């Protein structure tokens, strides 16, 4: 069983669900919540969180002071079905791995999220906390996808 595991269905087809996750993360990613959802230094504020599309691309955050933090790198890039990348907190000696699968379910997408490797990353006691945090961050993604779906339904009626 993965350290962190979440599954949800969203009303967008897999290509769009994948693109929204990767290309619009800066829009749906919560900046505050139960936990701090930014690696911004205390002297600055978060600006952007992004992926560089493609195998080996960076997953990184930029800050108002011009600095940035590379959270990880893309290890699997298989649009629209699969994305995997590393995740490292700067206080950990190692990194975890995150994998997402985007499976078609009659035009909707079943999104499966897994994060593994907390023990190897030097943070074995944090998996339960990350389960809570990932539930909150991915709720932002799910809500964003539902809003896109509703807006598309409204605008398609105007054509």
C-alpha positions in Angstrom: 0.0 0.0 0.0 1.4 3.5 -0.9 2.3 5.9 1.9 -0.3 8.4 0.5 -3.2 7.3 -1.7 -6.1 9.3 -3.1 -8.6 8.5 -5.9 -11.3 10.8 -7.3 -13.3 11.1 -10.5 -13.5 14.4 -12.3 -15.9 15.3 -15.2 -13.2 16.1 -17.7 -11.6 13.7 -20.3 -8.1 12.5 -19.5 -6.2 14.8 -21.9 -7.9 17.8 -20.3 -7.5 16.5 -16.8 -3.8 15.9 -17.3 -3.3 19.3 -18.9 -5.2 21.1 -16.1 -3.0 19.3 -13.5 0.3 20.2 -15.2 -0.5 23.5 -16.9 -2.8 25.2 -14.4 -1.3 24.0 -11.1 -0.4 27.7 -10.4 -4.1 28.4 -10.4 -5.5 25.6 -8.4 -2.7 25.0 -5.9 -3.7 26.4 -2.4 -1.3 28.8 -1.0 -2.6 28.3 2.6 -4.3 25.6 4.5 -3.9 23.2 7.4 -0.2 23.0 6.5 2.0 25.6 4.7 1.7 24.7 1.0 4.7 26.7 -0.1 8.5 26.5 0.4 8.7 30.3 0.4 11.4 31.7 2.7 10.0 33.6 5.7 11.3 36.8 4.1 9.4 36.4 0.9 6.1 35.1 -0.5 5.2 32.5 -3.0 4.6 33.5 -6.6 4.3 30.4 -8.8 4.4 26.7 -8.7 5.0 25.0 -12.0 6.1 22.0 -14.0 8.5 22.1 -16.9 6.7 19.7 -19.3 8.5 16.6 -20.3 10.7 13.9 -18.9 13.4 15.4 -16.6 11.5 18.7 -16.3 11.6 20.5 -13.1 8.8 20.8 -10.6 9.5 24.1 -8.9 8.3 27.1 -7.0 9.3 30.7 -7.4 9.1 33.5 -4.8 8.7 37.3 -4.8 12.3 37.8 -3.9 13.4 36.2 -7.2 14.6 32.9 -5.6 13.2 29.5 -6.4 13.1 26.0 -5.0 13.2 22.9 -7.1 10.8 20.5 -5.4 11.6 17.6 -7.8 11.9 16.4 -11.3 9.5 14.6 -13.7 10.4 10.9 -13.9 7.5 9.7 -16.0 5.8 11.8 -18.7 3.1 9.9 -20.5 0.3 12.4 -21.4 -2.6 12.0 -20.9 -2.4 8.8 -18.9 0.5 9.0 -16.4 2.8 11.5 -14.6 5.4 10.8 -12.0 7.8 13.1 -10.3 10.0 13.4 -7.2 9.2 15.5 -4.1 11.7 16.8 -1.6 11.3 19.0 1.4 14.5 21.0 1.8 14.8 19.6 5.4 14.9 16.0 4.3 18.0 14.0 3.3 16.1 12.2 0.5 13.0 12.5 -1.7 9.6 10.8 -2.2 8.0 9.9 -5.4 4.6 10.9 -6.6 2.6 9.2 -9.3 -0.7 10.2 -10.9 -2.7 8.1 -13.3 -5.5 9.6 -15.4 -7.9 6.8 -16.5 -10.8 7.3 -18.8 -14.2 6.5 -17.3 -16.9 7.1 -20.0 -15.5 10.6 -20.8 -14.7 11.5 -17.2 -11.3 10.8 -15.6 -10.5 8.6 -12.6 -7.4 10.3 -11.1 -5.3 8.1 -8.8 -2.6 9.8 -6.7 0.2 8.0 -4.8 3.1 9.2 -2.9 5.8 6.8 -1.6 9.1 6.8 0.0 8.8 8.7 3.2 11.0 6.3 5.1 13.7 6.4 2.5 13.4 10.2 2.4 14.2 10.4 6.1 10.7 11.4 7.0 8.9 8.1 8.0 6.5 9.7 10.4 5.2 12.3 7.9 3.1 10.1 5.6 -0.1 10.5 7.7 0.4 14.3 7.7 0.9 14.3 3.9 -2.2 12.2 3.4 -4.2 15.1 5.1 -2.3 17.8 3.1 -2.7 16.0 -0.2 -6.4 15.7 0.4 -6.5 19.4 0.8 -4.3 20.3 -2.1 -6.0 17.9 -4.5 -9.4 19.2 -3.4 -8.3 22.4 -5.1 -7.5 20.6 -8.3 -10.8 18.7 -8.2 -12.8 21.9 -7.5 -11.0 23.6 -10.4 -11.8 20.8 -12.8 -15.5 20.9 -11.8 -15.6 24.6 -12.3 -14.0 24.2 -15.8 -16.6 21.6 -16.6 -19.5 23.8 -15.5 -18.1 26.8 -17.5 -17.7 24.6 -20.6 -21.3 23.5 -20.2 -22.5 27.0 -19.9 -20.5 28.4 -22.8 -21.4 25.4 -25.1 -25.0 26.4 -24.8 -24.1 29.9 -26.1 -22.7 28.6 -29.4 
